[in-house]
Amino acid sequence: MPKEILVRGPNWTGDVIMATPGFRALRAGFPDARITLHVREGLMPLVAGSPWFDEVLPVTSYHRGPAALLREAGGLRRRRFDLGVCLPDSFASALLMRLAGVPEIVGYRRQGRGALLHRAVPPPDAADASGRLMIARELHVLGLVEAAGCKAQGTELELFVTAAEEAEAGAALAARGIGPADALAALAPGASYGTSKLWPAESFAVVGDSLARAGLRVAVLGTPGERELVGRVVDAMQEPAADLAGAVGLGALKAVLRRARLLVCNDAGARHVAVAFGVPCVVMMGPTSLEKTPLNLEGVAVLSEDVSCRPCYLRDCPIDHRCMTRIPPERAIAAARDALVGRALGPAG
């Protein structure tokens, strides 16, 4: 049985959250091992408060060249891991584990890296013509964890909130006049993937006004880099809304979304945070499809338009962005009302 396990985490918010069933299975399978998650520094708050890891280390060599890779490998080598679970399919992530001297590395045999792996797991058969995997992200991770000897413990997403994160979220909301007894609706108009995923800011504003008139307090969420976008939504609204762009860190964002009665968003990371806390979501889906994220949809209303060019998976639309602009705000408002049926407009329980 391994005593020191290194898990190389995914590189995107949604992918880390969809990996949580795998994290849960790994801890259940190796209850006495010391498990370290190796993940991009900005994503570390996602797993704060979880029971799965004894330590979380930031990835320092991501896209920084060979010298950075060698330095990081040297630091990991001194920790003497005896099992590595490499969740990304990239060549560099497997190479880093190999250079770190991990004697047993489990990963999918993709991108020419089979020789770097000790347990090269055959990739799932589900792929499109370009080789893009079309398997649910949760199952993609569970396949590797099962190859490492751990049984799945369900596919439900799971996140936790620390007391510090809750306090940060509460302070940010209170500074904008939203108290713990207020019914909160959240809008998340951004998407780090690219502009092709963005539903128009003006459409978000129309939905926000409808929610505010229904008695909810509206908070518009975004990263520091999305301040301009969030500002456009808030400025376009006729009703007051709390601008939280850059006001809370990723950890406190978990707490804000856990408190919300509803999230209206694009197909991006905020969707998966909300799902992990059982918060209903209305999701605008344009250039992507549900083929990669078909699980945990019980509280998710996905709105899309049947246009011939979707799904394209392009980061920027080369034509008129019809897959998103043709989704009318009225559809989102109706879906939001359906999601709120039976949910009293009080604080989240």
JOHUKA-V279075 format. One record per helix or strand of 3 or more residues. SS is the DSSP state (H for helix, E for strand). FROM is the first residue (numbers start at 1). TO is the last residue. Records with the same first field share a line. If there is no record, write none. Layout:
SS->FROM-TO / FROM-TO
This chain:
E->4-8 / 34-40 / 55-59 / 83-86 / 105-108 / 119-121 / 184-188 / 217-221 / 262-266 / 280-284 / 300-303
H->13-18 / 20-29 / 41-47 / 66-77 / 91-99 / 114-116 / 137-147 / 163-174 / 195-197 / 201-213 / 224-236 / 250-259 / 269-276 / 322-325 / 329-340
